[in-house]
Amino acid sequence: MVEFCVTLAAMIAGCAFLLALWRFFQGPSDADRIVAFDTLTVIGITGIVLVAFLEGRGIYLDVALVYALLSFLGVIVVARHLERGL
């Protein structure tokens, strides 16, 4: 049952990744692209966490945490740049 739930979560995350990737390339404004990029990173973190769960490796959770922190800082920097420039 657990494997089914993880597989279902991976399939949903894959569909969400494709939709966010479409918005990233198709987005009419830069703000749409930033939000899509942030969504892609969150989905990537979800994928890392799912792999960590399947493999039973806790070190992957540390990687996901660092990736989340760097992604957050990157989105903040780009948003500030678009709002008023650095």
C-alpha positions in Angstrom: 0.0 0.0 0.0 2.9 2.4 0.8 4.5 1.7 -2.5 1.2 2.5 -4.3 0.9 5.8 -2.4 4.5 6.8 -3.2 4.0 5.9 -6.9 0.8 7.9 -7.0 2.5 10.9 -5.4 5.4 10.6 -7.9 2.9 10.5 -10.8 1.1 13.6 -9.5 4.4 15.4 -9.0 5.4 14.5 -12.5 2.2 15.9 -13.9 2.6 19.1 -11.8 6.2 19.4 -13.0 5.1 19.3 -16.7 2.4 21.9 -16.1 4.8 24.2 -14.2 7.4 23.7 -17.0 4.8 24.7 -19.6 4.0 27.9 -17.6 7.7 28.6 -17.3 8.2 28.6 -21.0 4.8 30.0 -22.0 4.3 32.6 -19.2 3.3 36.0 -20.5 5.2 37.9 -17.9 8.4 37.6 -15.9 6.5 37.3 -12.7 4.7 34.2 -14.1 8.1 32.7 -14.9 9.4 33.3 -11.4 6.4 31.7 -9.8 6.7 28.7 -12.2 10.4 28.4 -11.4 9.7 28.4 -7.7 7.0 25.8 -8.3 9.5 23.7 -10.2 11.9 23.8 -7.4 9.3 22.8 -4.8 8.3 19.8 -7.1 12.0 18.9 -7.4 12.3 19.0 -3.6 9.3 16.7 -3.5 11.0 14.3 -5.8 14.1 14.3 -3.7 12.1 13.5 -0.6 10.2 10.7 -2.3 13.5 9.2 -3.4 14.9 9.5 0.1 11.8 7.7 1.4 12.1 4.9 -1.1 15.8 4.4 -0.7 15.8 4.8 3.1 18.6 7.4 3.0 18.3 10.3 5.4 21.1 12.3 3.8 18.9 13.1 0.8 16.6 15.0 3.2 19.6 17.3 4.0 20.1 17.8 0.3 16.5 18.7 -0.1 16.7 21.2 2.8 19.8 23.0 1.3 18.1 23.0 -2.1 15.0 24.6 -0.6 17.0 27.3 1.2 19.0 28.2 -2.0 15.9 28.2 -4.0 14.2 30.6 -1.6 17.1 33.0 -1.7 17.3 32.8 -5.5 13.6 33.7 -5.9 13.9 36.6 -3.4 16.9 38.0 -5.3 15.2 37.7 -8.7 12.0 39.3 -7.3 13.9 42.2 -5.9 15.7 42.7 -9.2 12.4 42.8 -11.1 10.8 45.1 -8.6 13.4 47.8 -8.3 16.7 46.5 -9.4 19.6 45.5 -7.3 
